[in-house]
Amino acid sequence: MIPSQAARKPRLAHEKGDMTSHRILIINDDGIEAPGIKLLEELAREISPDVWVVAPDEEKSGFSHSISMTIPIRVRKIDECHFAVRGTPTDCALLAIHDFLAETKPTVLLSGINRGANLAEDITYSGTAAAAMEGALLGVRAIALSQVFQIGGETQWATARKFAPDVLRRLLACNWQPGSFVNVNFPDCPPDKVTGVAVTTQDKRKPGCFRPVRRVDERGVPYYWIKLAYENGELQEGGDLLAIERNQVSITPMQMDLTAGDFRRYLSTQFG
């Protein structure tokens, strides 16, 4: 299934710094009706008119880099450039790049804007990050964006609205390392309280941030919710957690090569 717009004559992407020639694919894990993805589409259209939205038809937070291998993936075409997918964020990236936009592939994949942090080990669970990972694997510049907030508190969308345009334009003007994506988090504060922008490393929290909570239903049968119980511990200089603590926008370059270099060198000595 290839929409008619995908059959247009290809343009030279971002030739001579002209960002209006980008073909932008937008995905998220909060669902196609989430306020964050609508904001991101608005911001993307300030960069280029060629914007496509392919997102889950319902929330898929915490689905990580999963793909639907044992069930069919149904798609609802909303209009020429909007598709609701009964699948995961990774499914959305695969369908968009290999099918919907197969004739003229996207030059940029934007994932988000997620309602909630994607910091430290969140990356390993995040559907938002997973869509960007799939873009990186398929050779598309990919950026994951998240607006940090506290459960029960107000989501500071105005902060993402103010700082995302400049962050996106500056990232898209950069040279891009193959097999990489960029993870951006906006701090949980009003725009006038943001203290700057920091290029960070992926930090780590104390173990046990996700905990099962046991409950019992009306028939006496136990069931469980997974509770977020973040414990940051000592914050490391240069890390994404400290940047957000300081009300900075955190920009973390990530790579798909998960090889543990030091451990590999050690194992090489043990296995000869």
VOLUMKE-78973 format. One record per residue (C-alpha): residue number from 0; residue in one letter; z, x, y. Coordinates in Angstrom, 1 decimal. Layout:
+------+------+--------+--------+--------+
: resi : resn :      z :      x :      y :
+------+------+--------+--------+--------+
:  NUM :    a :      Z :      X :      Y :
...
+------+------+--------+--------+--------+
END
This chain:
+------+------+--------+--------+--------+
: resi : resn :      z :      x :      y :
+------+------+--------+--------+--------+
:    0 :    m :    0.0 :    0.0 :    0.0 :
:    1 :    i :   -1.2 :    1.7 :    3.2 :
:    2 :    p :   -0.9 :   -0.1 :    6.5 :
:    3 :    s :   -4.0 :   -0.2 :    8.6 :
:    4 :    q :   -2.4 :    1.9 :   11.4 :
:    5 :    a :   -2.0 :    4.7 :    8.9 :
:    6 :    a :   -5.8 :    4.8 :    8.6 :
:    7 :    r :   -6.3 :    5.8 :   12.3 :
:    8 :    k :   -8.0 :    9.1 :   13.0 :
:    9 :    p :   -5.4 :   11.8 :   12.7 :
:   10 :    r :   -4.2 :   13.6 :   15.8 :
:   11 :    l :   -3.2 :   17.1 :   16.2 :
:   12 :    a :    0.6 :   17.0 :   16.1 :
:   13 :    h :    2.5 :   18.3 :   19.1 :
:   14 :    e :   -0.5 :   20.4 :   20.2 :
:   15 :    k :    0.5 :   22.6 :   23.2 :
:   16 :    g :    3.9 :   21.0 :   23.4 :
:   17 :    d :    2.6 :   17.5 :   23.7 :
:   18 :    m :    5.3 :   15.5 :   22.0 :
:   19 :    t :    3.5 :   12.2 :   22.4 :
:   20 :    s :    1.2 :   13.3 :   19.5 :
:   21 :    h :    4.1 :   13.3 :   17.0 :
:   22 :    r :    4.1 :   10.7 :   14.3 :
:   23 :    i :    7.8 :    9.8 :   13.9 :
:   24 :    l :    9.3 :    8.3 :   10.8 :
:   25 :    i :   12.8 :    6.7 :   11.1 :
:   26 :    i :   15.1 :    6.0 :    8.2 :
:   27 :    n :   18.9 :    5.3 :    7.9 :
:   28 :    d :   21.5 :    4.3 :    5.4 :
:   29 :    d :   23.2 :    1.6 :    7.5 :
:   30 :    g :   20.3 :   -0.9 :    6.9 :
:   31 :    i :   17.3 :   -1.8 :    8.9 :
:   32 :    e :   19.2 :   -4.2 :   11.2 :
:   33 :    a :   21.9 :   -1.7 :   12.1 :
:   34 :    p :   22.4 :   -1.0 :   15.9 :
:   35 :    g :   22.1 :    2.7 :   15.3 :
:   36 :    i :   18.5 :    2.6 :   13.9 :
:   37 :    k :   17.4 :    0.3 :   16.7 :
:   38 :    l :   18.8 :    2.7 :   19.3 :
:   39 :    l :   17.1 :    5.6 :   17.5 :
:   40 :    e :   13.7 :    3.7 :   17.5 :
:   41 :    e :   14.1 :    3.1 :   21.2 :
:   42 :    l :   14.8 :    6.9 :   21.8 :
:   43 :    a :   11.9 :    7.9 :   19.5 :
:   44 :    r :    9.5 :    5.7 :   21.5 :
:   45 :    e :   10.4 :    7.7 :   24.6 :
:   46 :    i :    9.0 :   10.7 :   22.8 :
:   47 :    s :    5.9 :    9.2 :   21.1 :
:   48 :    p :    4.3 :    5.8 :   20.7 :
:   49 :    d :    3.6 :    6.5 :   17.1 :
:   50 :    v :    6.9 :    5.4 :   15.5 :
:   51 :    w :    7.5 :    3.9 :   12.0 :
:   52 :    v :   10.7 :    2.5 :   10.6 :
:   53 :    v :   11.2 :    2.4 :    6.8 :
:   54 :    a :   14.8 :    1.7 :    6.0 :
:   55 :    p :   17.1 :    0.0 :    3.3 :
:   56 :    d :   17.3 :   -3.7 :    3.6 :
:   57 :    e :   21.1 :   -3.5 :    3.3 :
:   58 :    e :   23.7 :   -0.8 :    3.9 :
:   59 :    k :   23.4 :    2.2 :    1.5 :
:   60 :    s :   26.2 :    4.4 :    2.9 :
:   61 :    g :   27.4 :    7.0 :    0.4 :
:   62 :    f :   24.3 :    6.8 :   -1.8 :
:   63 :    s :   23.7 :   10.5 :   -1.2 :
:   64 :    h :   20.3 :   11.9 :   -2.4 :
:   65 :    s :   19.9 :    9.3 :   -5.1 :
:   66 :    i :   16.6 :    7.7 :   -6.1 :
:   67 :    s :   15.9 :    4.5 :   -7.9 :
:   68 :    m :   14.5 :    5.6 :  -11.3 :
:   69 :    t :   15.6 :    2.7 :  -13.6 :
:   70 :    i :   14.8 :   -0.3 :  -11.4 :
:   71 :    p :   11.7 :   -1.4 :   -9.4 :
:   72 :    i :   11.8 :   -0.9 :   -5.7 :
:   73 :    r :   10.8 :   -4.0 :   -3.7 :
:   74 :    v :    9.5 :   -3.8 :   -0.1 :
:   75 :    r :    9.4 :   -6.4 :    2.6 :
:   76 :    k :    6.8 :   -5.7 :    5.3 :
:   77 :    i :    8.3 :   -6.9 :    8.6 :
:   78 :    d :    5.3 :   -6.0 :   10.7 :
:   79 :    e :    2.7 :   -3.2 :   10.9 :
:   80 :    c :    5.3 :   -0.4 :   11.4 :
:   81 :    h :    8.6 :   -1.8 :   10.0 :
:   82 :    f :    9.4 :   -2.0 :    6.3 :
:   83 :    a :   12.7 :   -3.1 :    4.7 :
:   84 :    v :   13.2 :   -1.4 :    1.3 :
:   85 :    r :   15.4 :   -2.6 :   -1.5 :
:   86 :    g :   16.3 :    1.0 :   -2.4 :
:   87 :    t :   18.1 :    4.1 :   -1.2 :
:   88 :    p :   17.4 :    6.2 :    1.9 :
:   89 :    t :   15.6 :    8.8 :   -0.3 :
:   90 :    d :   13.5 :    6.0 :   -1.8 :
:   91 :    c :   12.5 :    5.1 :    1.8 :
:   92 :    a :   11.4 :    8.7 :    2.6 :
:   93 :    l :    9.4 :    8.9 :   -0.6 :
:   94 :    l :    7.6 :    5.5 :   -0.1 :
:   95 :    a :    6.9 :    6.2 :    3.6 :
:   96 :    i :    5.5 :    9.8 :    3.1 :
:   97 :    h :    3.7 :    9.3 :   -0.2 :
:   98 :    d :    2.4 :    5.7 :    0.4 :
:   99 :    f :    2.8 :    3.9 :    3.7 :
:  100 :    l :    1.8 :    7.0 :    5.7 :
:  101 :    a :   -0.1 :    8.9 :    3.1 :
:  102 :    e :   -3.3 :    9.3 :    5.0 :
:  103 :    t :   -1.6 :   10.6 :    8.2 :
:  104 :    k :    1.8 :   11.9 :    7.3 :
:  105 :    p :    4.7 :   12.0 :    9.8 :
:  106 :    t :    5.3 :   15.1 :   11.7 :
:  107 :    v :    9.0 :   14.2 :   12.3 :
:  108 :    l :   11.6 :   12.4 :   10.2 :
:  109 :    l :   14.7 :   11.1 :   12.1 :
:  110 :    s :   17.5 :    9.6 :   10.1 :
:  111 :    g :   20.2 :    7.5 :   11.7 :
:  112 :    i :   21.8 :    7.0 :   14.1 :
:  113 :    n :   24.6 :    6.7 :   11.6 :
:  114 :    r :   27.7 :    4.7 :   12.6 :
:  115 :    g :   30.3 :    7.3 :   11.5 :
:  116 :    a :   30.6 :   11.0 :   11.1 :
:  117 :    n :   28.5 :   13.2 :    8.9 :
:  118 :    l :   30.5 :   16.4 :    9.1 :
:  119 :    a :   31.8 :   19.0 :    6.6 :
:  120 :    e :   31.5 :   17.7 :    3.0 :
:  121 :    d :   30.3 :   14.3 :    4.2 :
:  122 :    i :   26.8 :   15.9 :    3.9 :
:  123 :    t :   27.1 :   15.8 :    0.1 :
:  124 :    y :   27.7 :   12.0 :    0.1 :
:  125 :    s :   25.6 :   10.9 :    3.1 :
:  126 :    g :   22.5 :    8.8 :    2.7 :
:  127 :    t :   21.7 :    9.7 :    6.3 :
:  128 :    a :   21.6 :   13.4 :    5.5 :
:  129 :    a :   19.8 :   12.6 :    2.2 :
:  130 :    a :   16.8 :   11.1 :    4.0 :
:  131 :    a :   16.6 :   14.3 :    6.1 :
:  132 :    m :   16.9 :   16.4 :    3.0 :
:  133 :    e :   14.0 :   14.6 :    1.4 :
:  134 :    g :   11.9 :   15.2 :    4.6 :
:  135 :    a :   12.8 :   18.9 :    4.4 :
:  136 :    l :   11.7 :   19.1 :    0.7 :
:  137 :    l :    8.4 :   17.4 :    1.6 :
:  138 :    g :    7.7 :   19.8 :    4.5 :
:  139 :    v :    8.5 :   17.4 :    7.4 :
:  140 :    r :   10.7 :   18.4 :   10.3 :
:  141 :    a :   13.9 :   16.3 :    9.7 :
:  142 :    i :   16.9 :   15.6 :   11.9 :
:  143 :    a :   20.0 :   13.5 :   10.8 :
:  144 :    l :   21.9 :   11.9 :   13.7 :
:  145 :    s :   25.4 :   10.4 :   13.6 :
:  146 :    q :   27.8 :    8.9 :   16.1 :
:  147 :    v :   31.4 :    9.7 :   15.2 :
:  148 :    f :   33.9 :    6.9 :   15.5 :
:  149 :    q :   37.3 :    5.9 :   14.2 :
:  150 :    i :   37.6 :    2.9 :   11.9 :
:  151 :    g :   38.8 :    0.0 :   14.0 :
:  152 :    g :   37.7 :    1.7 :   17.2 :
:  153 :    e :   34.7 :    1.2 :   19.5 :
:  154 :    t :   31.5 :    2.9 :   18.6 :
:  155 :    q :   30.4 :    5.1 :   21.5 :
:  156 :    w :   26.7 :    4.3 :   21.3 :
:  157 :    a :   26.3 :    5.2 :   25.0 :
:  158 :    t :   27.2 :    8.8 :   24.1 :
:  159 :    a :   24.3 :    9.1 :   21.6 :
:  160 :    r :   22.0 :    7.3 :   24.1 :
:  161 :    k :   22.7 :    9.9 :   26.7 :
:  162 :    f :   22.6 :   13.1 :   24.7 :
:  163 :    a :   20.2 :   12.4 :   21.9 :
:  164 :    p :   16.9 :   12.5 :   24.0 :
:  165 :    d :   17.5 :   16.0 :   25.2 :
:  166 :    v :   18.7 :   17.2 :   21.8 :
:  167 :    l :   15.7 :   15.8 :   20.1 :
:  168 :    r :   13.2 :   17.2 :   22.5 :
:  169 :    r :   14.8 :   20.7 :   22.4 :
:  170 :    l :   14.9 :   20.7 :   18.6 :
:  171 :    l :   11.3 :   19.5 :   18.3 :
:  172 :    a :   10.2 :   22.3 :   20.7 :
:  173 :    c :   11.8 :   24.9 :   18.4 :
:  174 :    n :   10.2 :   26.8 :   15.5 :
:  175 :    w :   11.2 :   25.3 :   12.3 :
:  176 :    q :   12.4 :   27.1 :    9.2 :
:  177 :    p :   10.8 :   25.7 :    6.0 :
:  178 :    g :   13.2 :   23.9 :    3.7 :
:  179 :    s :   15.7 :   23.1 :    6.4 :
:  180 :    f :   16.9 :   20.2 :    8.4 :
:  181 :    v :   19.3 :   19.7 :   11.3 :
:  182 :    n :   22.5 :   17.7 :   11.3 :
:  183 :    v :   23.6 :   16.3 :   14.7 :
:  184 :    n :   26.9 :   14.6 :   15.4 :
:  185 :    f :   27.9 :   13.0 :   18.7 :
:  186 :    p :   31.6 :   13.0 :   19.5 :
:  187 :    d :   33.8 :    9.9 :   19.6 :
:  188 :    c :   34.2 :    9.7 :   23.4 :
:  189 :    p :   32.5 :    8.2 :   26.4 :
:  190 :    p :   29.5 :   10.2 :   27.7 :
:  191 :    d :   31.4 :   11.5 :   30.7 :
:  192 :    k :   34.0 :   13.1 :   28.4 :
:  193 :    v :   31.5 :   15.2 :   26.4 :
:  194 :    t :   32.2 :   18.8 :   27.1 :
:  195 :    g :   28.9 :   20.4 :   25.9 :
:  196 :    v :   26.7 :   21.1 :   23.0 :
:  197 :    a :   27.5 :   23.5 :   20.2 :
:  198 :    v :   25.4 :   25.0 :   17.4 :
:  199 :    t :   27.8 :   25.0 :   14.5 :
:  200 :    t :   28.3 :   25.8 :   10.8 :
:  201 :    q :   29.2 :   23.2 :    8.1 :
:  202 :    d :   33.0 :   23.2 :    7.9 :
:  203 :    k :   35.3 :   21.9 :    5.1 :
:  204 :    r :   38.3 :   19.6 :    5.0 :
:  205 :    k :   41.2 :   19.6 :    2.7 :
:  206 :    p :   40.4 :   18.4 :   -0.8 :
:  207 :    g :   40.9 :   14.7 :   -1.6 :
:  208 :    c :   39.3 :   13.0 :    1.5 :
:  209 :    f :   38.0 :   10.2 :   -0.7 :
:  210 :    r :   40.6 :    8.4 :   -2.9 :
:  211 :    p :   40.5 :    5.4 :   -5.2 :
:  212 :    v :   42.8 :    2.5 :   -4.3 :
:  213 :    r :   43.7 :    0.3 :   -7.2 :
:  214 :    r :   43.9 :   -3.4 :   -6.8 :
:  215 :    v :   44.1 :   -6.4 :   -9.1 :
:  216 :    d :   42.0 :   -9.6 :   -8.8 :
:  217 :    e :   43.2 :  -13.2 :   -9.4 :
:  218 :    r :   42.5 :  -12.9 :  -13.1 :
:  219 :    g :   44.7 :   -9.9 :  -13.4 :
:  220 :    v :   41.8 :   -7.5 :  -13.8 :
:  221 :    p :   42.1 :   -4.2 :  -12.0 :
:  222 :    y :   39.4 :   -3.0 :   -9.6 :
:  223 :    y :   39.1 :   -0.2 :   -7.0 :
:  224 :    w :   38.1 :    0.6 :   -3.5 :
:  225 :    i :   37.3 :    4.1 :   -2.4 :
:  226 :    k :   39.4 :    4.9 :    0.7 :
:  227 :    l :   38.5 :    7.5 :    3.4 :
:  228 :    a :   41.6 :    9.7 :    3.9 :
:  229 :    y :   40.3 :   12.6 :    6.0 :
:  230 :    e :   42.6 :   15.6 :    6.3 :
:  231 :    n :   41.0 :   18.3 :    8.4 :
:  232 :    g :   43.5 :   21.1 :    7.9 :
:  233 :    e :   43.1 :   24.2 :   10.1 :
:  234 :    l :   39.9 :   23.9 :   12.1 :
:  235 :    q :   37.6 :   26.9 :   12.0 :
:  236 :    e :   36.0 :   28.4 :   15.1 :
:  237 :    g :   32.3 :   27.7 :   15.1 :
:  238 :    g :   32.6 :   24.8 :   12.7 :
:  239 :    d :   31.3 :   21.2 :   13.1 :
:  240 :    l :   34.8 :   19.7 :   12.8 :
:  241 :    l :   36.2 :   21.8 :   15.7 :
:  242 :    a :   33.2 :   21.0 :   17.9 :
:  243 :    i :   33.8 :   17.3 :   17.5 :
:  244 :    e :   37.5 :   17.8 :   18.1 :
:  245 :    r :   36.5 :   19.4 :   21.4 :
:  246 :    n :   34.2 :   16.5 :   22.3 :
:  247 :    q :   31.1 :   18.6 :   21.9 :
:  248 :    v :   27.8 :   17.5 :   20.4 :
:  249 :    s :   27.6 :   19.3 :   17.1 :
:  250 :    i :   24.2 :   20.7 :   15.9 :
:  251 :    t :   24.2 :   22.2 :   12.4 :
:  252 :    p :   21.1 :   23.8 :   10.9 :
:  253 :    m :   21.2 :   23.1 :    7.1 :
:  254 :    q :   19.1 :   24.4 :    4.2 :
:  255 :    m :   18.1 :   23.0 :    0.8 :
:  256 :    d :   18.7 :   26.3 :   -1.0 :
:  257 :    l :   22.2 :   25.7 :   -2.4 :
:  258 :    t :   22.4 :   29.1 :   -4.1 :
:  259 :    a :   25.8 :   30.8 :   -3.7 :
:  260 :    g :   24.7 :   34.3 :   -2.8 :
:  261 :    d :   27.9 :   36.2 :   -3.3 :
:  262 :    f :   28.8 :   34.4 :   -6.5 :
:  263 :    r :   25.2 :   35.0 :   -7.8 :
:  264 :    r :   25.6 :   38.7 :   -7.2 :
:  265 :    y :   28.9 :   38.8 :   -9.0 :
:  266 :    l :   27.5 :   36.8 :  -12.0 :
:  267 :    s :   24.6 :   39.3 :  -12.1 :
:  268 :    t :   27.1 :   42.1 :  -12.8 :
:  269 :    q :   28.8 :   40.0 :  -15.5 :
:  270 :    f :   25.6 :   39.1 :  -17.3 :
:  271 :    g :   23.9 :   42.4 :  -16.9 :
+------+------+--------+--------+--------+
END
